[in-house]
């Protein structure tokens, strides 16, 4: 199966030491949820193609080099003269990441009609994150995912700093969820994503309601260190517990989970629990490292035992 991962790429600036009152040092990591997922899928051995707009600046060259070095195919990527978007990362005392973004007029957020390939039923299209709700390219992106023949999965990956109004945010993700539902696809969100979006603390009930309302194959809710649950439209739940690691940071955790899940699910769609566990293991390993540095298939297999 060919995986086509569509969405933004950007540079995550992660803080380092403060040299003085006038100088601080930052590490520039190639990032963006869909880009992270494409790298993670490729490192897990999947045939992976990144469908994103890549800038022509130094950061864009870094991203292109990172994708290529990790085995991601760039035949579907669009080269742009626009600059690369930036995500400014803040880490709390436990290593949990929060983000502020500089997106206006950047490469990954300026899609144009006609920049999308024709996919067929043998392809799997995974998309999501902020590129589908922010910037000037949201209309062409929605049109693309609404009319594809590929199997589809969508990661909400909510970022309140981009759109702080819950109602506005839901109005943007709702047609995307409808598009996934029309093909009987899969949606993933973290418990924190859902809790913020609906201003409630019962994410599983919302996942179940949405799976039924939109006609999804399943709605996956990640629960941080507690694991993940896949909720079917008929109310069935498949849950897998989390795995313990020494936390460095959570950058790329959700993106890597989805890669681990999809890589296993494509091989055996009848064993959802095994696919969830593969995603949890991959995500746990990336949390033990700095930045979105996903594991290989061999590392995941050894970790799972």
C-alpha positions as a printed Julia matrix, in Angstrom:
305×3 Matrix{Float64}:
   0.0    0.0    0.0
   1.15   3.53  -0.79
   0.65   6.05   2.01
   0.22   9.65   0.91
   0.52  12.06   3.84
  -0.91  15.51   3.17
  -0.48  18.67   5.21
   1.97  21.18   6.55
   5.68  21.13   7.15
   7.4   23.71   9.34
  10.35  24.28  11.62
   9.88  23.66  15.34
  12.12  26.0   17.31
  12.82  24.28  20.64
  14.5   26.31  23.4
  17.96  25.54  24.67
  20.14  27.4   27.1
  20.03  31.15  27.74
  23.48  32.54  27.09
  22.81  36.0   28.43
  20.0   38.5   28.88
  20.28  39.35  25.17
  20.93  35.89  23.71
  19.25  32.51  23.87
  19.91  29.39  21.81
  17.3   27.35  19.99
  17.33  24.09  18.08
  15.56  24.11  14.72
  13.81  20.78  14.12
  12.05  19.84  10.89
   8.44  19.4   11.97
   4.74  19.8   11.33
   2.29  17.04  12.2
   1.84  15.52   8.72
   5.56  15.76   7.95
   6.34  14.0   11.23
   3.85  11.25  10.4
   5.35  10.76   6.93
   8.85  10.36   8.4
   7.58   7.98  11.07
   5.75   5.85   8.5
   8.81   5.66   6.27
  11.06   4.67   9.19
   8.55   1.93  10.0
   9.07   0.55   6.49
   5.97   1.88   4.73
   5.94   3.19   1.15
   5.4    6.84   2.06
   4.93   9.95  -0.1
   4.72  13.44   1.35
   2.13  15.72  -0.25
   3.09  19.13   1.07
   4.25  22.54  -0.1
   7.95  22.99   0.71
   9.63  26.4    0.87
  12.73  27.38  -1.09
  14.52  28.96   1.89
  17.17  27.36   4.12
  14.53  25.84   6.38
  12.73  24.38   3.36
  15.97  22.78   2.2
  16.44  21.35   5.68
  12.94  19.84   5.59
  13.42  18.39   2.12
  16.74  16.87   3.16
  15.21  15.4    6.31
  12.35  13.81   4.39
  14.66  12.35   1.76
  17.19  11.06   4.27
  14.44   9.13   6.05
  13.07   7.46   2.94
  10.02   9.66   2.31
   9.25  10.02  -1.39
   8.95  13.61  -2.64
   7.43  13.0   -6.08
   4.09  14.48  -4.93
   5.55  17.46  -3.03
   5.05  21.0   -4.32
   8.0   23.4   -4.3
   7.13  26.96  -3.34
   8.98  30.29  -3.26
   7.13  31.15  -0.04
   9.04  31.0    3.27
   8.79  28.09   5.69
   6.37  28.33   8.62
   7.69  28.36  12.18
   6.37  26.74  15.35
   7.76  28.18  18.58
   7.8   25.4   21.18
   7.53  25.91  24.93
   8.21  23.0   27.29
   6.82  22.83  30.81
   8.67  21.25  33.73
   7.51  17.76  32.73
   8.58  18.16  29.09
   5.07  18.63  27.71
   5.09  20.84  24.63
   2.88  23.81  23.72
   3.1   25.79  20.49
   2.79  29.23  18.96
   2.91  29.52  15.19
   3.99  31.94  12.47
   1.99  30.81   9.42
   0.78  33.75   7.34
   2.04  33.67   3.74
   4.16  30.57   4.27
   4.67  27.66   1.92
   2.73  24.94   3.71
  -0.37  27.07   4.19
  -0.89  28.49   0.69
  -2.31  25.62  -1.39
  -3.66  26.39  -4.85
  -6.21  24.42  -6.91
  -4.49  22.08  -9.33
  -1.59  21.2   -7.01
  -3.04  17.83  -5.98
  -2.49  14.36  -7.5
  -5.12  11.87  -8.53
  -5.19   9.04  -5.97
  -6.92   5.7   -6.42
  -8.47   3.01  -4.23
  -5.12   1.3   -3.62
  -3.74   4.43  -1.89
  -4.14   5.5    1.72
  -4.44   9.27   2.26
  -3.61  10.5    5.74
  -4.08  14.21   6.42
  -4.67  16.68   9.17
  -3.39  19.24  11.62
  -3.39  23.02  11.32
  -2.77  23.21   7.57
  -6.39  22.21   7.02
  -7.86  24.95   9.21
  -5.44  27.88   8.79
  -4.04  29.81   5.86
  -5.28  30.5    2.36
  -5.21  26.87   1.21
  -7.99  25.36   3.32
 -10.58  25.48   0.51
  -8.49  23.54  -2.03
  -7.47  21.06   0.67
 -11.08  20.36   1.64
 -12.03  19.9   -2.0
  -9.16  17.44  -2.47
  -9.98  15.2    0.5
 -13.72  15.37  -0.28
 -13.25  13.84  -3.74
 -10.41  11.35  -3.33
 -10.87   7.66  -4.07
  -8.21   6.66  -1.53
  -8.82   5.26   1.93
  -8.71   8.17   4.35
  -7.6    8.98   7.88
  -7.61  12.38   9.59
  -5.76  13.64  12.67
  -7.48  16.69  14.18
  -4.35  17.77  16.12
  -6.09  20.82  17.62
  -3.96  23.94  18.17
  -5.91  26.58  20.15
  -3.15  29.16  19.71
  -3.94  29.18  15.97
  -7.74  29.52  16.33
  -8.71  30.28  19.95
 -12.48  30.26  19.33
 -13.97  26.78  19.86
 -17.03  27.37  17.7
 -14.96  28.7   14.81
 -12.56  25.76  15.12
 -15.36  23.19  15.09
 -16.95  24.86  12.07
 -13.66  24.28  10.24
 -13.1   20.65  11.25
 -16.74  19.6   10.81
 -16.68  19.46   6.97
 -13.38  17.56   7.15
 -14.94  14.97   9.45
 -17.92  14.76   7.11
 -15.56  14.1    4.18
 -13.85  11.29   6.08
 -17.2    9.82   7.05
 -18.38   9.66   3.45
 -15.58   7.18   2.74
 -15.97   5.3    6.03
 -12.54   6.47   7.14
 -10.74   6.9   10.46
 -10.4   10.01  12.63
  -7.91  10.4   15.47
  -7.74  13.01  18.22
  -6.23  13.24  21.66
  -8.42  13.46  24.73
  -7.12  17.02  25.18
  -8.1   17.88  21.58
 -11.69  16.79  22.18
 -11.93  18.28  25.66
 -10.88  21.68  24.35
 -12.98  21.54  21.19
 -16.26  20.77  22.96
 -15.38  22.28  26.38
 -16.17  18.98  28.09
 -14.23  16.27  29.95
 -15.82  13.15  28.46
 -13.93  12.6   25.18
 -14.96   8.99  24.65
 -18.67   9.77  24.52
 -18.05  12.46  21.91
 -15.87  10.09  19.89
 -18.66   7.51  19.93
 -21.27  10.07  18.91
 -19.11  11.37  16.07
 -18.25   7.87  14.83
 -21.99   7.17  14.52
 -22.96  10.6   13.18
 -20.31  10.71  10.46
 -20.33   6.99   9.59
 -16.69   6.4   10.47
 -14.88   3.09  10.54
 -13.6    4.2   13.94
 -12.69   7.24  15.99
  -9.39   6.84  17.85
  -8.8    8.77  21.07
  -5.27   8.9   22.46
  -5.08   9.24  26.23
  -1.49  10.31  26.8
   0.35   7.9   29.11
  -2.91   5.96  29.67
  -2.94   4.55  26.12
  -5.6    4.79  23.41
  -9.16   3.73  22.61
 -10.74   3.02  19.22
 -14.5    3.64  19.23
 -16.69   2.06  16.55
 -19.89   3.56  15.19
 -21.93   0.86  16.96
 -20.4    1.81  20.31
 -17.83  -0.98  20.6
 -14.59   0.13  22.22
 -11.11  -1.36  21.82
  -8.66  -0.03  24.38
  -4.92  -0.56  24.88
  -2.89   0.64  27.84
   0.06   3.0   27.58
   3.75   2.13  27.99
   6.13   3.76  30.42
   9.29   5.58  29.33
  11.47   8.29  30.78
   9.89  11.42  29.28
  12.13  13.9   27.45
   9.38  15.79  25.59
   6.09  15.11  23.79
   7.01  16.73  20.47
   5.67  14.52  17.65
   3.99  12.02  20.0
   0.55  12.07  18.38
   1.99  12.15  14.86
   4.16   9.12  15.58
   1.26   7.26  17.21
  -0.76   7.58  14.03
   2.13   6.32  11.92
   2.58   3.3   14.14
  -1.13   2.57  14.07
  -1.47   2.92  10.29
   1.64   0.84   9.53
   0.23  -2.08  11.52
  -3.42  -1.58  10.54
  -2.56  -1.69   6.83
  -1.01  -5.13   7.33
  -3.93  -6.53   9.35
  -7.07  -4.37   9.61
  -8.8   -7.1   11.63
  -6.52  -6.62  14.66
  -7.23  -3.09  15.84
  -5.76  -3.74  19.29
  -2.39  -4.73  17.82
  -2.4   -1.64  15.62
  -3.17   0.58  18.62
  -0.37  -1.04  20.61
   2.06  -0.48  17.73
   1.09   3.18  17.69
   1.45   3.46  21.47
   4.89   1.86  21.4
   6.13   4.14  18.61
   4.75   7.18  20.42
   6.32   6.17  23.72
   9.73   5.84  22.09
   9.54   9.28  20.47
   8.66  10.75  23.88
  11.94   9.37  25.21
  13.87  11.5   22.69
  14.25  15.2   22.01
  12.02  16.48  19.21
  10.08  14.47  16.64
  12.63  11.69  16.15
  10.52   8.59  15.46
  11.75   5.01  15.88
  12.38   2.34  13.27
  10.27  -0.78  12.89
  13.04  -2.78  14.56
  13.1   -0.44  17.57
   9.34  -0.67  17.96
   9.37  -4.46  17.7
  12.12  -4.71  20.34
  10.26  -2.33  22.64
   7.02  -4.27  22.31
   8.88  -7.47  23.06
